[in-house]
Amino acid sequence: MDSPTPVLGPLLHEGKAKRLYATADARLCAVEFKDTATAANGRHQVYVPGKGRLNCRISSQLFTLLEQGGLPTHFQGLLGDGWMLVRSLRMIPLEVVLRNRAAGSLLRQLPTVAGQPLAPPLLDFYFKDDALGDPFLSEARLAVLNIVTPEERMRLETMARQVNSTLHQALGRIDLDLVDLKLEFGRDHTGQLLLADELSPDNCRLWDQQQHPDSPERILDKDRFRQGLGGLVDAYRTVNQRLQALDLKPRHSDSRVKS
């Protein structure tokens, strides 16, 4: 059955890196990836031409990779340069973070060494709330919030570990080390849990295995912006170019977003 043509409706939500619009089909939304780089929970923002299109392309390929492995996502197809069609979801206000190596904030929280392998990968939950600083949630705190049932929590953990394992293995084949990643999930109209948001260097820390471990050039993610290294778009372009070797072919929706 052909997908209905979505007509761009009201703006539903604008985040730091994307805008979400309603369409004529209540089951579908259109996502516009913005040319904005942010840090410090959005307090530091700059305009970076081309970043949104690259994140959209990278995300579409990685969602396709996961779906080929049987992992359910909200991705429904590309609508155009920088635009994606997705399933409408009721988002769960949780960030699920998987760490394969010690990096970033973990170095300030635990006595670890930068780049130290974490086996098994460390999984943490955070409450998605910028005003509170996205605080860490212990199992007891997660129970107090009552955001998910114990069964859903286990399902989220299982799905997140499957996503991490699939991406880690595939990216390793193209000399990209998936250091850590942040995942978000939502429920569709049937209550099914689906992977949502995006999969890009904005929410995945990626190191270039072709570079020396001590070289800042190995950083191919948003840390280039956070650390003032420059070359953000070039780094994202490298990730996108490497992905071509996996021969992933994201589906394109026949629909057109209309303003």
C-alpha positions as CSV (number, residue, x, y, z in Angstrom):
1,M,0.0,0.0,0.0
2,D,1.4,3.4,-0.9
3,S,2.1,5.8,1.9
4,P,-0.3,8.8,2.1
5,T,1.2,12.1,1.0
6,P,2.0,14.1,4.2
7,V,1.2,17.8,4.2
8,L,3.3,19.8,6.6
9,G,1.1,20.8,9.5
10,P,1.7,22.7,12.7
11,L,5.1,22.7,14.4
12,L,4.8,20.1,17.2
13,H,8.1,20.5,18.9
14,E,11.4,22.3,18.3
15,G,14.5,20.9,20.0
16,K,18.1,21.9,19.9
17,A,18.8,20.1,16.6
18,K,15.5,19.2,15.0
19,R,12.0,20.5,14.3
20,L,9.0,18.1,14.4
21,Y,5.9,18.8,12.3
22,A,2.5,17.2,12.1
23,T,1.4,15.8,8.8
24,A,-2.1,15.0,7.3
25,D,-1.6,11.4,8.6
26,A,-1.8,11.5,12.4
27,R,0.4,8.4,12.5
28,L,3.3,10.2,10.8
29,C,5.5,13.2,11.5
30,A,8.0,15.1,9.5
31,V,11.4,15.9,11.0
32,E,13.6,18.7,9.8
33,F,17.3,18.5,10.9
34,K,18.6,21.9,11.8
35,D,22.0,23.4,10.9
36,T,22.7,24.1,14.6
37,A,25.5,22.8,16.9
38,T,24.8,23.0,20.6
39,A,26.5,22.3,23.9
40,A,25.9,22.8,27.6
41,N,22.2,21.8,27.2
42,G,21.7,24.4,24.5
43,R,23.3,27.3,26.3
44,H,26.0,27.4,23.6
45,Q,24.7,27.4,20.0
46,V,26.1,28.2,16.6
47,Y,24.9,28.0,13.1
48,V,26.8,25.3,11.1
49,P,25.7,25.1,7.4
50,G,25.3,21.5,6.1
51,K,25.3,19.8,9.5
52,G,21.5,19.0,9.4
53,R,21.7,17.3,6.0
54,L,24.6,15.2,7.1
55,N,22.9,14.1,10.4
56,C,19.8,13.2,8.5
57,R,21.7,11.1,6.0
58,I,23.8,9.4,8.7
59,S,20.7,8.7,10.9
60,S,18.7,7.3,8.0
61,Q,21.5,4.8,7.2
62,L,21.9,3.7,10.8
63,F,18.2,3.3,11.3
64,T,18.2,1.2,8.1
65,L,21.0,-1.0,9.5
66,L,19.1,-1.6,12.7
67,E,15.8,-2.4,10.9
68,Q,17.7,-4.9,8.8
69,G,18.6,-6.6,12.1
70,G,15.0,-6.7,13.3
71,L,15.2,-3.7,15.7
72,P,12.1,-1.5,15.5
73,T,12.6,2.2,14.9
74,H,10.4,5.2,14.1
75,F,12.1,5.7,10.7
76,Q,9.7,5.7,7.7
77,G,11.8,7.1,4.9
78,L,13.6,10.1,3.7
79,L,11.5,13.0,2.4
80,G,14.3,15.1,1.0
81,D,17.6,16.7,1.9
82,G,17.5,17.2,5.6
83,W,14.0,15.8,6.1
84,M,12.8,12.5,7.4
85,L,9.4,10.8,7.8
86,V,8.9,9.1,11.1
87,R,6.2,7.3,13.1
88,S,4.3,9.5,15.6
89,L,5.2,8.4,19.1
90,R,4.5,9.3,22.7
91,M,8.1,9.9,23.8
92,I,9.4,8.5,27.0
93,P,11.3,11.2,28.9
94,L,14.4,9.0,29.4
95,E,17.9,9.0,27.9
96,V,19.5,5.6,27.8
97,V,23.2,5.9,27.6
98,L,25.5,3.0,26.6
99,R,29.3,3.4,27.1
100,N,31.8,1.0,25.4
101,R,34.7,3.1,26.6
102,A,35.3,5.7,29.3
103,A,35.0,9.2,28.0
104,G,33.2,12.5,28.6
105,S,31.3,13.0,31.9
106,L,32.2,9.5,33.1
107,L,35.8,10.6,33.6
108,R,34.6,13.1,36.2
109,Q,32.3,10.7,37.9
110,L,34.3,7.4,38.2
111,P,38.0,6.7,38.6
112,T,38.5,5.7,35.0
113,V,41.1,6.4,32.3
114,A,40.1,8.0,29.0
115,G,39.4,5.3,26.5
116,Q,39.3,2.5,29.0
117,P,37.2,-0.3,27.6
118,L,34.0,-1.1,29.6
119,A,33.0,-4.7,29.4
120,P,30.1,-5.3,29.5
121,P,29.1,-1.8,28.1
122,L,27.9,0.4,30.9
123,L,24.2,1.3,30.7
124,D,22.7,4.3,32.5
125,F,19.3,6.0,32.6
126,Y,18.9,9.7,32.8
127,F,15.7,11.8,33.2
128,K,15.3,14.0,30.1
129,D,14.7,17.4,31.6
130,D,17.0,20.3,30.6
131,A,15.9,22.4,33.6
132,L,17.1,19.7,36.0
133,G,20.2,19.0,34.0
134,D,19.1,15.6,32.8
135,P,19.9,13.9,36.1
136,F,21.2,10.3,36.5
137,L,18.5,7.9,37.6
138,S,19.2,4.9,39.9
139,E,16.8,2.0,39.7
140,A,15.1,3.3,42.8
141,R,14.7,6.8,41.4
142,L,13.4,5.4,38.1
143,A,10.7,3.6,40.2
144,V,9.7,6.8,42.0
145,L,9.1,8.6,38.7
146,N,7.0,5.7,37.4
147,I,7.8,6.6,33.8
148,V,8.0,3.0,32.7
149,T,6.9,-0.4,34.2
150,P,9.6,-2.8,35.4
151,E,8.9,-4.9,32.3
152,E,9.3,-1.9,30.0
153,R,12.5,-0.9,31.8
154,M,13.9,-4.4,31.0
155,R,12.7,-4.1,27.4
156,L,14.4,-0.8,27.0
157,E,17.7,-2.1,28.4
158,T,17.5,-5.2,26.1
159,M,16.8,-3.0,23.0
160,A,19.5,-0.5,23.9
161,R,22.1,-3.2,24.3
162,Q,21.0,-4.7,21.0
163,V,21.3,-1.3,19.3
164,N,24.7,-0.7,20.8
165,S,26.0,-4.2,19.8
166,T,24.7,-3.9,16.2
167,L,26.1,-0.4,15.7
168,H,29.4,-1.2,17.4
169,Q,30.1,-4.2,15.2
170,A,29.0,-2.5,11.9
171,L,30.9,0.8,12.6
172,G,34.0,-1.2,13.5
173,R,34.1,-2.6,10.0
174,I,34.6,0.9,8.6
175,D,37.2,1.9,11.2
176,L,34.9,3.8,13.5
177,D,35.0,3.1,17.2
178,L,31.6,3.7,18.8
179,V,32.7,5.0,22.2
180,D,29.2,5.7,23.6
181,L,25.8,6.7,22.5
182,K,22.5,8.2,23.8
183,L,19.2,6.7,22.8
184,E,15.6,7.8,23.2
185,F,12.5,5.7,22.8
186,G,8.8,6.2,22.4
187,R,5.5,4.3,22.2
188,D,3.4,4.1,19.1
189,H,-0.4,4.0,19.1
190,T,-0.4,0.3,20.0
191,G,2.0,0.8,22.9
192,Q,5.0,-0.8,21.1
193,L,8.4,0.6,22.1
194,L,10.4,2.0,19.2
195,L,13.8,3.6,18.9
196,A,13.4,7.3,18.1
197,D,15.2,10.6,17.9
198,E,18.4,10.3,15.7
199,L,21.6,8.3,15.4
200,S,24.4,10.7,14.4
201,P,27.6,12.2,15.7
202,D,25.4,14.5,17.7
203,N,24.5,11.7,20.1
204,C,27.2,9.1,19.3
205,R,30.8,9.6,20.3
206,L,32.9,8.2,17.4
207,W,36.6,7.8,17.2
208,D,38.5,7.3,13.9
209,Q,40.5,4.1,14.2
210,Q,42.8,5.3,11.3
211,Q,44.1,8.1,13.5
212,H,46.6,8.0,16.3
213,P,44.9,7.5,19.7
214,D,46.4,10.8,21.0
215,S,45.5,12.8,18.0
216,P,42.5,15.2,18.2
217,E,41.8,14.3,14.6
218,R,40.4,10.9,15.7
219,I,37.4,12.8,17.1
220,L,34.5,12.6,14.6
221,D,31.6,13.7,16.7
222,K,30.2,16.7,18.5
223,D,33.2,16.8,20.9
224,R,34.9,18.8,18.1
225,F,32.4,21.6,18.9
226,R,32.4,21.1,22.6
227,Q,36.3,21.2,22.7
228,G,36.6,24.0,20.2
229,L,38.5,21.8,17.7
230,G,36.8,23.1,14.6
231,G,36.1,20.9,11.5
232,L,32.7,19.7,12.7
233,V,31.1,19.4,9.2
234,D,34.3,17.7,7.8
235,A,34.2,15.2,10.6
236,Y,30.5,14.4,10.0
237,R,31.1,14.2,6.3
238,T,33.8,11.6,7.0
239,V,31.4,9.5,9.0
240,N,28.8,9.7,6.2
241,Q,31.4,8.7,3.5
242,R,32.6,5.8,5.6
243,L,29.0,4.5,5.9
244,Q,28.8,4.2,2.1
245,A,31.0,1.1,2.4
246,L,28.2,-0.7,4.3
247,D,26.0,-0.3,1.2
248,L,22.9,0.7,3.2
249,K,20.1,2.0,1.1
250,P,17.6,4.0,3.2
251,R,14.1,4.0,1.7
252,H,12.8,7.3,0.2
253,S,9.2,8.2,0.8
254,D,7.3,9.1,-2.4
255,S,5.7,11.7,-0.3
256,R,6.6,15.4,-0.4
257,V,6.6,17.7,2.5
258,K,4.5,20.8,1.6
259,S,4.5,24.0,3.5
